[in-house]
Amino acid sequence: MAPGSAQAVLLVLSELATNAVRHGRVPGRYYEVRIAYDAEKLVGIEVSDPREGLPRLGDASPDAERGRGLAIVEAFAEAWGVRERIVGKTVWARVRL
């Protein structure tokens, strides 16, 4: 999979959304996904969840079944980061097509 491909966008979106569901869930609250495309061929992906606390890069062993989500995001995104919100946080990534 080429790092600038549409599949990379889907992979980054999938990893961020999965993290929100697995780690950012608060009963009775939802997560939100936003995707934008600009003239510079950058796709912006934002996933917000209601859980406090910042995500961190895992240090999963090669045979671990979990812990690689943000490492995958870092590998395929041109940039990524976290913004705190009044309730929860937004994890964002930018992927170039």
C-alpha positions as a Markdown table, in Angstrom:
| # | Residue | x | y | z |
|---|---|---|---|---|
| 1 | Met | 0.0 | 0.0 | 0.0 |
| 2 | Ala | 1.5 | 3.3 | -1.1 |
| 3 | Pro | 1.6 | 5.8 | 1.8 |
| 4 | Gly | -0.2 | 8.5 | -0.3 |
| 5 | Ser | -3.0 | 6.3 | -1.5 |
| 6 | Ala | -6.7 | 6.3 | -0.7 |
| 7 | Gln | -6.1 | 3.1 | 1.2 |
| 8 | Ala | -3.8 | 5.0 | 3.5 |
| 9 | Val | -6.7 | 7.4 | 4.3 |
| 10 | Leu | -9.0 | 4.5 | 5.0 |
| 11 | Leu | -6.4 | 2.8 | 7.2 |
| 12 | Val | -5.7 | 6.0 | 9.2 |
| 13 | Leu | -9.5 | 6.6 | 9.6 |
| 14 | Ser | -10.0 | 3.1 | 10.7 |
| 15 | Glu | -7.2 | 3.2 | 13.3 |
| 16 | Leu | -8.4 | 6.5 | 14.8 |
| 17 | Ala | -12.1 | 5.4 | 14.9 |
| 18 | Thr | -11.1 | 2.0 | 16.5 |
| 19 | Asn | -9.1 | 3.8 | 19.2 |
| 20 | Ala | -12.1 | 6.1 | 19.9 |
| 21 | Val | -14.4 | 3.1 | 20.2 |
| 22 | Arg | -12.0 | 1.0 | 22.3 |
| 23 | His | -10.4 | 3.6 | 24.5 |
| 24 | Gly | -12.5 | 6.7 | 24.3 |
| 25 | Arg | -15.9 | 5.3 | 25.1 |
| 26 | Val | -18.0 | 6.9 | 27.8 |
| 27 | Pro | -21.5 | 5.3 | 28.3 |
| 28 | Gly | -24.2 | 7.5 | 26.8 |
| 29 | Arg | -21.8 | 9.6 | 24.7 |
| 30 | Tyr | -20.7 | 9.2 | 21.1 |
| 31 | Tyr | -17.6 | 9.8 | 19.1 |
| 32 | Glu | -17.5 | 12.0 | 16.0 |
| 33 | Val | -15.7 | 11.7 | 12.7 |
| 34 | Arg | -14.9 | 14.5 | 10.4 |
| 35 | Ile | -13.2 | 14.2 | 7.0 |
| 36 | Ala | -12.1 | 17.1 | 4.8 |
| 37 | Tyr | -10.3 | 17.4 | 1.5 |
| 38 | Asp | -8.5 | 20.5 | 0.3 |
| 39 | Ala | -7.0 | 21.9 | -2.9 |
| 40 | Glu | -3.5 | 20.7 | -1.9 |
| 41 | Lys | -4.7 | 17.1 | -2.0 |
| 42 | Leu | -4.5 | 16.8 | 1.8 |
| 43 | Val | -7.2 | 14.7 | 3.5 |
| 44 | Gly | -7.9 | 15.9 | 7.0 |
| 45 | Ile | -9.3 | 13.2 | 9.4 |
| 46 | Glu | -10.5 | 14.1 | 12.9 |
| 47 | Val | -12.0 | 11.7 | 15.4 |
| 48 | Ser | -13.3 | 13.2 | 18.7 |
| 49 | Asp | -14.3 | 11.2 | 21.7 |
| 50 | Pro | -15.6 | 12.1 | 25.2 |
| 51 | Arg | -12.8 | 10.4 | 27.3 |
| 52 | Glu | -10.3 | 12.6 | 29.0 |
| 53 | Gly | -6.6 | 11.9 | 28.7 |
| 54 | Leu | -4.2 | 11.9 | 25.7 |
| 55 | Pro | -3.5 | 8.9 | 23.6 |
| 56 | Arg | 0.1 | 7.6 | 23.4 |
| 57 | Leu | 2.2 | 5.7 | 21.0 |
| 58 | Gly | 2.4 | 2.1 | 22.1 |
| 59 | Asp | 5.5 | 0.0 | 22.2 |
| 60 | Ala | 3.9 | -3.3 | 21.2 |
| 61 | Ser | 6.2 | -6.3 | 20.6 |
| 62 | Pro | 6.2 | -7.7 | 17.0 |
| 63 | Asp | 3.8 | -10.5 | 18.0 |
| 64 | Ala | 1.4 | -8.4 | 20.1 |
| 65 | Glu | -2.2 | -8.3 | 18.8 |
| 66 | Arg | -2.7 | -4.7 | 20.0 |
| 67 | Gly | -0.9 | -1.5 | 20.6 |
| 68 | Arg | 0.1 | -0.4 | 17.0 |
| 69 | Gly | -2.7 | 1.9 | 16.1 |
| 70 | Leu | -1.0 | 5.3 | 16.5 |
| 71 | Ala | 2.3 | 3.9 | 15.1 |
| 72 | Ile | 0.3 | 3.0 | 11.9 |
| 73 | Val | -1.2 | 6.5 | 11.9 |
| 74 | Glu | 2.3 | 8.0 | 12.3 |
| 75 | Ala | 3.6 | 5.8 | 9.5 |
| 76 | Phe | 0.9 | 6.8 | 6.9 |
| 77 | Ala | 0.0 | 10.3 | 7.9 |
| 78 | Glu | 2.0 | 13.4 | 6.9 |
| 79 | Ala | 1.2 | 14.8 | 10.4 |
| 80 | Trp | -1.0 | 13.9 | 13.3 |
| 81 | Gly | -1.8 | 15.3 | 16.8 |
| 82 | Val | -4.3 | 15.7 | 19.6 |
| 83 | Arg | -6.4 | 18.7 | 20.6 |
| 84 | Glu | -8.1 | 18.8 | 24.0 |
| 85 | Arg | -11.8 | 19.8 | 24.0 |
| 86 | Ile | -14.1 | 21.0 | 26.8 |
| 87 | Val | -15.2 | 17.3 | 27.0 |
| 88 | Gly | -12.7 | 14.8 | 25.7 |
| 89 | Lys | -10.3 | 15.2 | 22.9 |
| 90 | Thr | -9.8 | 15.2 | 19.1 |
| 91 | Val | -7.1 | 13.1 | 17.4 |
| 92 | Trp | -6.4 | 14.4 | 14.0 |
| 93 | Ala | -4.3 | 13.3 | 11.0 |
| 94 | Arg | -3.4 | 14.7 | 7.6 |
| 95 | Val | -2.8 | 12.3 | 4.7 |
| 96 | Arg | -1.6 | 13.5 | 1.3 |
| 97 | Leu | -3.2 | 11.8 | -1.8 |
